[in-house]
């Protein structure tokens, strides 16, 4: 081999080497430019941080996201300028880990742009060190995960919406994957195990179900995971010992033909089971009652048949809607005399007699129509027996309808009323005789009333004229004697004058008593408050020196009656109280009222006067009868009798309660008619009635 030095060859080799170096350099520069372009325009953001956390390098992608220029960022900003202050402690911890270990786990952060807007990014970083192991800078990558976060939020919102919907469903719902890990549960399902729905997620089925139930459940779960739908009912005992029943469904979750899990659905059917048991027991009880009732109905039907056939004065038979006899009983045969074979299929009108023309019985052709239209119709008339005799009958035709209202026929109940008809005829004769006697008696009463009017006229004129003469002559004698010293004569004249006046008052009372029996009652609404004011005003005027306390109950009602007569009755009763309270230093007279439980109103007048012995006052309301001597209290004994007659003319009654020295209370009742009319009566006119 020739190893001698050849300058020409060495120069060629050197030139070739330079060419290759240039080519290699161009290739490296081209590769470097491509790498730089990939770095700058990568789909994610790249940056490098120095030991002070300042940016030493950022690619164009990240600068575009942030909105900063390279001059604004490099050496001017640090990583904390891009995050919210609340993230600073977490970021500092991650950077400390980076300095110590050389890398950090990926972390989701919220990055702040120059314009203040934000986006979510995934932050991960590794450390770059020199040959001595000193930290030079970091290689940090930011991946924009805004779309993923938005999608996650939508999923979370969807899951929350789904959770909200399922939580409102009473059914217990859950989903377990093929590893029997709970991935979803609604509130009803979780509450069954005493947990929250969020606590159920991630739990294994064996951690949820009681161990004693697993042998029953796991075979069905395995069948569901193999693709079979499992539906069954189960009984579960609660912690408080209550037995509950559930309808359970295990439904496979097929995804692309593969079972990925199972849906579990539980429905509480305790109430349904209890209802079914109740209905079952009720049905058994009902069947037993039906059997008992059927036996009772059979016995009742037998008794009914025996009763229908045994009754004597009545008979029952049945006809169809056209009037043809469908059932002829023994009682019908006994009352009408026709055999069953004679009547079944014949019209019931063959039983009617031809003698009913004058008895006002409804046309037989209309009876059926009226009974079907009204449900029941009664008719009376003569009926013809088979032997030709007849009897007076009261017949009730009743339409028989089923629950749907469809006519099934009619029943005819006939009673032999011949004896009652005879009695009715006798009563009609007696009534005619009574009406005749009443007419005669009325004529006699009219004549008696005329005689009474003549007597009243005689009393008012013929008897009162001599009394006036006696009073006049006594007055003349008293004037003639003047101041005579004969005391006995003066006493006789005074006694005669008083007796004539008393006799005149008694005649007036007798006439008034007779007039009250004949006077017509002019009934009208009468307000008692102004009426009593007028009566009391009149009594105060007649007794100016008396100390009387009047206690009148407020809201006295409006009664219906004759205002003049009621004023007279109140005046007599109150005047009676004023008279018999004269011995009292301070008299007290009370007037009140109350609703009577048996109807109407009860009024009372109570005083603290001398009273009387009620046991001896049997003739209290009799004309001219008095409970005290006329020397103690003036009067003729007509006031209470007149008050009683007025009250009785108003359909009321009057009575008294009293005891010697304890005062007296008079009670009387007045009826009322419904609501009281709102009438405004002048007080002066009612007061004038009492004067």
Secondary structure, 3 states (H helix, E strand, C coil): CCCCCCHHHHHHHHHHHHHHHHHHHHHHHHHHHHHHHHHHCCCCEEEEECCCCEEEEECHHHHHHHCCCHHHHCCCCEHHHHECHHHHHHHHHHHHHHHHHCEEEEEEEEEECCCCCEEEEEEEEEEEECCCCCEEEEEEEEEECHHHHHHHHHHHHHHHHHHHHHHCCCCEEEEEECCCEEEEECHHHHHHCCCCHHHHCCCEHHHHCCHHHHHHHHHHHHHHHCCCCEEEEEEEECCCCCEEEEEEEEEEEEECCEEEEEEEEEEECHHHHHHHHHHHHHHHHHHHHHHHHHHHHHHHHHHHHHHHHHCCCEEEEEECCCCEEEEECHHHHHHHCCCHHHHCCCEHHHHECCCCCCCCCCCHHHHHHHHHHHCEEEEEEEEECCCCCEEEEEEEEEEEECCCCCEEEEEEEEEECHHHHHHHHHHHHHHHHHHHHHHHHHHHHHHHHHHHHHHHHHHHHHHHHHHHHHHHHHHHHHHHHCCCCCHHHHHHHHHHHHHHHHHHHHHHHHHHHHHHHHCCCCCEEEEHHHHHHHHHHHHHHHCCCCCEEEEECCCCCEEEECHHHHHHHHHHHHHHHHHHCCCCCCEEEEEEEEECCCCCEEEEEEECCCCCCHHHCCCCCCCCCCCCCCCCCCCCCCHHHHHHHHHHHCCCCEEEEECCCCCEEEEEEECCCCCCCCCCCCHHHHHHHCC
